[in-house]
């Protein structure tokens, strides 16, 4: 009976995927949903690739998955992945269905799956990855995820005991996942910008989980990321297996120490988040056996996905689009810190509404008070333009951060923000957008571009007349 249920689910899902593709519709979730509904252990029954890499964590998992896939493909290794689909059990099932022949055999030997932390208990009991990479664990979407200990407990219950863990050793919460599993750690050695005390509102681990003594940090990078130890017991940051020992942002290079040998890799971004993401990808691929020289060559070709970050100079003004995920205070805080540290006079456009939940949601404002809007209180930031359903909530939070009201323009209609941003004496315009506001952000950027070009043309005409 179980076999009949599996085959019925498999072929109906295959048929649904074919039908959706014929209709030119998204086929990345629904076929898998059919499969796991008809056969709850479908993921356990379908044949899977020989090597499975799963990437989980609060921030960075999509970017890291894209990096791993791109590097493997650049080295002529085809992967089964869910980069265009859902990261929950139905999305994983859809990917496995897509990769299987009509006889249920998998065409590819390696799979790279992004896995939502909450969905772990619906995936890992049926699919035992060779490697699980965890990028970090922070508070995020409090209504759904509660707190980091809750998410860590879900992962610990679900992770198979034989899976090798690849963990962020600079994150004391992540570093202690699945404590009995084989593991390696990645991290970054002390930087000149690190501090003794946290500069952020939020730290998700303050006391030792073993003895409840307050932790002592040797240095803090941001939030609870850094190096710490308990003065009362043996709890401490782990020794790092893949460690950036030298970070040269001017030459765009980073030196990674691995088993006492140092290798210089390209650095594709000056953003600390993407530096961690690149290091995480290196750790996974080195564990997989990809040669250092091949990694160097492939990383040099990488680019951060446009939906996450893009940069363009228009008539001398730099315009940057940067993802600032709603309901995710640490992700937004990292972006605000990045904006503050970029050189020159800046204008900032905020499109932070989590649009799919903006109506009838009481959660949307809570995360604002865990987010470091204080980073935007800087003399180099000349103007902040806010648009969206929560524009007044954003305004209150910006004022509470000590930002002068004369620098703020806040409005309900998002499309109007492009008309209000000042161009005079501005060197960089940041468009910070939520995950679900990417298309809106692109339209705003296009209008900003038009205004910059028109302004440059007017100035050129005036100079010609004079």
VEXLUM-841383 format. One record per residue (C-alpha): x, y, z; residue in one letter. Coordinates in steps of 0.02 Angstrom, whole numbers, m for minus. Layout:
N
GUZA       xx       yy       zz   rest
GUZA        X        Y        Z      A
...
END
This chain:
466
GUZA       xx       yy       zz   rest
GUZA        0        0        0      X
GUZA      142      120       44      X
GUZA      227       86     m123      X
GUZA       65      118     m217      X
GUZA       42      282     m124      X
GUZA      221      334     m166      X
GUZA      206      295     m352      X
GUZA       36      381     m362      X
GUZA      111      536     m280      X
GUZA      265      531     m392      X
GUZA      174      519     m558      X
GUZA       37      641     m512      X
GUZA      172      765     m458      X
GUZA      267      735     m622      X
GUZA      105      766     m718      X
GUZA       71      925     m619      X
GUZA      247      989     m652      X
GUZA      229      954     m839      X
GUZA       58     1040     m845      X
GUZA      121     1194     m753      X
GUZA      270     1210     m869      X
GUZA      156     1197    m1020      X
GUZA       55     1340     m946      X
GUZA      217     1435     m914      X
GUZA      180     1437     m728      X
GUZA      294     1415     m578      X
GUZA      320     1229     m546      X
GUZA      436     1240     m396      X
GUZA      314     1210     m253      X
GUZA      145     1137     m305      X
GUZA      206      968     m373      X
GUZA      301      937     m212      X
GUZA      149      989     m111      X
GUZA       46      857     m201      X
GUZA      181      727     m168      X
GUZA      201      756       20      X
GUZA       13      771       44      X
GUZA      m23      604      m39      X
GUZA      132      521       32      X
GUZA      196      605      193      X
GUZA      362      509      185      X
GUZA      385      546        0      X
GUZA      557      628       24      X
GUZA      615      471      112      X
GUZA      555      356      m27      X
GUZA      614      447     m183      X
GUZA      793      412     m240      X
GUZA      913      551     m192      X
GUZA     1083      606     m259      X
GUZA     1239      523     m188      X
GUZA     1299      682     m101      X
GUZA     1180      805      m19      X
GUZA     1231      976       48      X
GUZA     1101     1073      148      X
GUZA     1120     1256      194      X
GUZA     1018     1329      336      X
GUZA     1026     1479      454      X
GUZA      942     1646      482      X
GUZA     1038     1753      357      X
GUZA     1139     1714      202      X
GUZA     1078     1540      156      X
GUZA     1012     1591      m15      X
GUZA     1173     1683      m59      X
GUZA     1283     1540        2      X
GUZA     1181     1412      m96      X
GUZA     1198     1518     m253      X
GUZA     1386     1530     m226      X
GUZA     1406     1343     m201      X
GUZA     1300     1303     m354      X
GUZA     1389     1431     m463      X
GUZA     1562     1369     m413      X
GUZA     1518     1186     m440      X
GUZA     1441     1225     m609      X
GUZA     1595     1326     m656      X
GUZA     1693     1167     m622      X
GUZA     1578     1064     m734      X
GUZA     1486      985     m588      X
GUZA     1298      988     m616      X
GUZA     1192     1004     m460      X
GUZA     1014      968     m412      X
GUZA      955     1120     m316      X
GUZA      806     1224     m261      X
GUZA      880     1394     m304      X
GUZA      721     1441     m399      X
GUZA      600     1365     m277      X
GUZA      541     1342     m100      X
GUZA      655     1296       46      X
GUZA      523     1195      141      X
GUZA      481     1011      121      X
GUZA      367     1036      m31      X
GUZA      504     1134     m119      X
GUZA      634      999      m84      X
GUZA      512      867     m147      X
GUZA      482      969     m307      X
GUZA      669      978     m338      X
GUZA      689      790     m313      X
GUZA      544      758     m432      X
GUZA      619      876     m561      X
GUZA      787      785     m551      X
GUZA      714      611     m566      X
GUZA      680      513     m725      X
GUZA      510      433     m754      X
GUZA      582      277     m673      X
GUZA      625      378     m517      X
GUZA      814      378     m542      X
GUZA      909      538     m502      X
GUZA     1006      613     m648      X
GUZA     1132      710     m542      X
GUZA     1254      652     m410      X
GUZA     1260      810     m302      X
GUZA     1117      908     m225      X
GUZA     1129     1080     m144      X
GUZA      972     1125      m48      X
GUZA      927     1281       49      X
GUZA      826     1224      199      X
GUZA      715     1332      309      X
GUZA      760     1303      492      X
GUZA      580     1274      545      X
GUZA      556     1145      407      X
GUZA      703     1039      465      X
GUZA      592      918      560      X
GUZA      492      885      401      X
GUZA      647      856      294      X
GUZA      794      780      388      X
GUZA      702      627      455      X
GUZA      679      576      272      X
GUZA      839      644      194      X
GUZA     1008      625      278      X
GUZA     1128      757      209      X
GUZA     1313      722      200      X
GUZA     1343      903      253      X
GUZA     1237     1034      339      X
GUZA     1304     1212      337      X
GUZA     1230     1336      461      X
GUZA     1273     1517      421      X
GUZA     1211     1594      585      X
GUZA     1063     1599      703      X
GUZA      981     1764      752      X
GUZA      809     1822      805      X
GUZA      697     1837      652      X
GUZA      509     1845      619      X
GUZA      469     1833      804      X
GUZA      288     1776      779      X
GUZA      347     1624      681      X
GUZA      519     1589      752      X
GUZA      503     1646      934      X
GUZA      688     1652      983      X
GUZA      855     1575      937      X
GUZA      850     1439     1070      X
GUZA      685     1378      999      X
GUZA      756     1368      823      X
GUZA      916     1285      885      X
GUZA      810     1154      976      X
GUZA      715     1114      815      X
GUZA      878     1091      720      X
GUZA      955      985      858      X
GUZA      805      868      860      X
GUZA      803      849      670      X
GUZA      986      841      617      X
GUZA     1042      662      580      X
GUZA     1182      602      694      X
GUZA     1297      551      550      X
GUZA     1288      718      457      X
GUZA     1447      823      457      X
GUZA     1414      999      519      X
GUZA     1498     1153      442      X
GUZA     1467     1292      567      X
GUZA     1501     1477      594      X
GUZA     1625     1470      737      X
GUZA     1606     1656      772      X
GUZA     1424     1627      820      X
GUZA     1414     1540      989      X
GUZA     1235     1484      957      X
GUZA     1271     1406      787      X
GUZA     1438     1333      844      X
GUZA     1349     1224      973      X
GUZA     1222     1143      857      X
GUZA     1218      952      854      X
GUZA     1361      940      982      X
GUZA     1393      755      952      X
GUZA     1406      766      763      X
GUZA     1571      777      667      X
GUZA     1605      960      628      X
GUZA     1717     1096      560      X
GUZA     1708     1282      593      X
GUZA     1734     1436      485      X
GUZA     1766     1612      551      X
GUZA     1861     1775      538      X
GUZA     2007     1823      648      X
GUZA     2003     1985      745      X
GUZA     1976     2140      636      X
GUZA     2028     2319      668      X
GUZA     1843     2367      669      X
GUZA     1798     2244      808      X
GUZA     1755     2315      979      X
GUZA     1760     2260     1160      X
GUZA     1576     2297     1190      X
GUZA     1427     2267     1076      X
GUZA     1370     2419      975      X
GUZA     1199     2341      941      X
GUZA     1033     2336     1032      X
GUZA     1018     2148     1019      X
GUZA     1130     2006     1079      X
GUZA     1049     1834     1073      X
GUZA     1173     1751     1189      X
GUZA     1237     1842     1344      X
GUZA     1257     1707     1476      X
GUZA     1343     1538     1471      X
GUZA     1219     1400     1422      X
GUZA     1310     1280     1539      X
GUZA     1321     1377     1703      X
GUZA     1225     1541     1672      X
GUZA     1378     1649     1706      X
GUZA     1391     1809     1604      X
GUZA     1503     1779     1453      X
GUZA     1660     1881     1426      X
GUZA     1693     1935     1248      X
GUZA     1873     1951     1187      X
GUZA     1799     2053     1045      X
GUZA     1630     2088      967      X
GUZA     1602     2104      780      X
GUZA     1415     2134      782      X
GUZA     1271     2075      891      X
GUZA     1332     1911      968      X
GUZA     1458     1875      829      X
GUZA     1638     1877      893      X
GUZA     1748     1778     1012      X
GUZA     1693     1742     1191      X
GUZA     1720     1627     1338      X
GUZA     1642     1588     1505      X
GUZA     1749     1640     1654      X
GUZA     1671     1502     1761      X
GUZA     1679     1346     1651      X
GUZA     1752     1278     1489      X
GUZA     1620     1351     1372      X
GUZA     1705     1457     1238      X
GUZA     1716     1498     1054      X
GUZA     1788     1348      960      X
GUZA     1952     1335      867      X
GUZA     1924     1381      685      X
GUZA     1964     1263      541      X
GUZA     1938     1387      398      X
GUZA     1989     1558      460      X
GUZA     2014     1723      371      X
GUZA     2178     1784      445      X
GUZA     2199     1937      334      X
GUZA     2062     2039      251      X
GUZA     2123     2168      125      X
GUZA     1971     2260       59      X
GUZA     2075     2382      m44      X
GUZA     2150     2244     m150      X
GUZA     1991     2139     m132      X
GUZA     2081     1988      m63      X
GUZA     2061     1878       90      X
GUZA     2184     1753      161      X
GUZA     2108     1591      226      X
GUZA     2205     1478      344      X
GUZA     2165     1294      327      X
GUZA     2268     1161      418      X
GUZA     2412     1285      446      X
GUZA     2418     1328      260      X
GUZA     2361     1499      198      X
GUZA     2276     1530       31      X
GUZA     2228     1698      m43      X
GUZA     2053     1705     m119      X
GUZA     1964     1848     m209      X
GUZA     1846     1952     m102      X
GUZA     1689     1991     m202      X
GUZA     1615     2116      m79      X
GUZA     1668     2237       57      X
GUZA     1512     2191      157      X
GUZA     1555     2083      308      X
GUZA     1398     1978      279      X
GUZA     1453     1927      104      X
GUZA     1630     1897      166      X
GUZA     1558     1771      288      X
GUZA     1450     1698      148      X
GUZA     1601     1675       35      X
GUZA     1701     1594      175      X
GUZA     1556     1476      212      X
GUZA     1552     1422       29      X
GUZA     1741     1394       31      X
GUZA     1727     1284      186      X
GUZA     1592     1175      108      X
GUZA     1681     1156      m57      X
GUZA     1849     1117       23      X
GUZA     1762      983      127      X
GUZA     1692      918      m37      X
GUZA     1869      909     m108      X
GUZA     1869     1053     m232      X
GUZA     2049     1109     m261      X
GUZA     2104     1279     m196      X
GUZA     2162     1339     m367      X
GUZA     1994     1298     m445      X
GUZA     1905     1387     m302      X
GUZA     2012     1543     m328      X
GUZA     1969     1549     m513      X
GUZA     1783     1517     m486      X
GUZA     1762     1642     m343      X
GUZA     1838     1778     m453      X
GUZA     1688     1755     m569      X
GUZA     1555     1768     m433      X
GUZA     1434     1911     m413      X
GUZA     1308     1942     m275      X
GUZA     1132     1908     m341      X
GUZA     1046     2067     m402      X
GUZA      897     2040     m286      X
GUZA     1019     2055     m140      X
GUZA     1136     2193     m199      X
GUZA     1172     2296     m354      X
GUZA     1274     2451     m388      X
GUZA     1278     2573     m533      X
GUZA     1354     2745     m562      X
GUZA     1240     2866     m656      X
GUZA     1311     3034     m707      X
GUZA     1434     3027     m564      X
GUZA     1307     2976     m431      X
GUZA     1320     2800     m363      X
GUZA     1152     2712     m344      X
GUZA     1148     2555     m235      X
GUZA     1003     2436     m210      X
GUZA     1022     2329      m54      X
GUZA      906     2199       22      X
GUZA      852     2244      200      X
GUZA      739     2101      253      X
GUZA      582     2150      347      X
GUZA      553     2072      519      X
GUZA      739     2030      522      X
GUZA      823     2156      638      X
GUZA     1001     2092      620      X
GUZA      995     2090      429      X
GUZA      929     2269      427      X
GUZA     1055     2326      558      X
GUZA     1198     2256      454      X
GUZA     1137     2354      303      X
GUZA     1118     2515      403      X
GUZA     1295     2494      471      X
GUZA     1358     2466      293      X
GUZA     1272     2625      234      X
GUZA     1348     2724      376      X
GUZA     1525     2663      338      X
GUZA     1519     2696      151      X
GUZA     1611     2858      107      X
GUZA     1534     3020       43      X
GUZA     1371     3114       62      X
GUZA     1221     2997       53      X
GUZA     1033     2993       32      X
GUZA      935     2840       89      X
GUZA      769     2774       25      X
GUZA      683     2651      143      X
GUZA      556     2527       74      X
GUZA      550     2413      225      X
GUZA      369     2355      227      X
GUZA      351     2167      227      X
GUZA      218     2187       93      X
GUZA      141     2014      102      X
GUZA      100     2039      287      X
GUZA       80     2228      296      X
GUZA     m110     2217      311      X
GUZA     m187     2158      475      X
GUZA      m18     2116      549      X
GUZA       34     2165      724      X
GUZA      208     2093      705      X
GUZA      279     2215      580      X
GUZA      321     2351      705      X
GUZA      400     2246      842      X
GUZA      559     2208      746      X
GUZA      591     2393      717      X
GUZA      639     2411      900      X
GUZA      770     2273      888      X
GUZA      845     2355      733      X
GUZA      990     2477      747      X
GUZA      914     2629      661      X
GUZA     1042     2726      762      X
GUZA     1172     2684      628      X
GUZA     1077     2802      513      X
GUZA     1110     2946      631      X
GUZA     1266     3004      542      X
GUZA     1321     3170      470      X
GUZA     1361     3089      302      X
GUZA     1177     3038      282      X
GUZA     1093     3198      222      X
GUZA      917     3134      190      X
GUZA      807     2982      227      X
GUZA      650     2955      123      X
GUZA      526     2826      187      X
GUZA      381     2749       90      X
GUZA      252     2615      129      X
GUZA      106     2563      237      X
GUZA      209     2576      397      X
GUZA      288     2743      355      X
GUZA      231     2824      518      X
GUZA      298     2679      622      X
GUZA      464     2697      530      X
GUZA      462     2884      562      X
GUZA      436     2860      749      X
GUZA      579     2736      756      X
GUZA      694     2852      659      X
GUZA      653     2996      775      X
GUZA      684     2884      927      X
GUZA      855     2847      851      X
GUZA      894     3032      867      X
GUZA      885     3075      683      X
GUZA      836     3255      650      X
GUZA      659     3272      582      X
GUZA      718     3394      449      X
GUZA      814     3250      368      X
GUZA      657     3142      355      X
GUZA      524     3132      219      X
GUZA      393     2998      254      X
GUZA      245     2953      143      X
GUZA      116     2815      117      X
GUZA      139     2799      m71      X
GUZA      302     2706     m108      X
GUZA      318     2765     m287      X
GUZA      330     2946     m233      X
GUZA      496     2919     m144      X
GUZA      593     2931     m308      X
GUZA      524     3107     m334      X
GUZA      572     3166     m161      X
GUZA      752     3111     m147      X
GUZA      875     3256     m158      X
GUZA     1010     3248     m291      X
GUZA     1110     3404     m253      X
GUZA     1278     3370     m170      X
GUZA     1237     3185     m151      X
GUZA     1370     3057     m197      X
GUZA     1274     2896     m161      X
GUZA     1090     2852     m157      X
GUZA     1044     2692      m62      X
GUZA      880     2605     m102      X
GUZA      850     2484       42      X
GUZA      708     2365        6      X
GUZA      619     2217       82      X
GUZA      628     2046        0      X
GUZA      453     2066      m71      X
GUZA      482     2244     m132      X
GUZA      618     2205     m260      X
GUZA      511     2247     m412      X
GUZA      455     2409     m329      X
GUZA      636     2452     m289      X
GUZA      685     2426     m470      X
GUZA      549     2548     m526      X
GUZA      606     2674     m397      X
GUZA      785     2655     m457      X
GUZA      732     2682     m638      X
GUZA      642     2843     m593      X
GUZA      793     2900     m490      X
GUZA      900     2864     m643      X
GUZA      786     2970     m753      X
GUZA      794     3113     m631      X
GUZA      983     3106     m619      X
GUZA     1001     3105     m809      X
GUZA      874     3247     m830      X
GUZA      963     3348     m696      X
GUZA     1131     3321     m781      X
GUZA     1058     3373     m949      X
GUZA      986     3534     m875      X
GUZA     1153     3578     m796      X
GUZA     1239     3543     m961      X
GUZA     1118     3657    m1055      X
GUZA     1141     3796     m928      X
GUZA     1330     3784     m943      X
GUZA     1315     3788    m1133      X
GUZA     1205     3945    m1127      X
GUZA     1329     4032    m1012      X
END
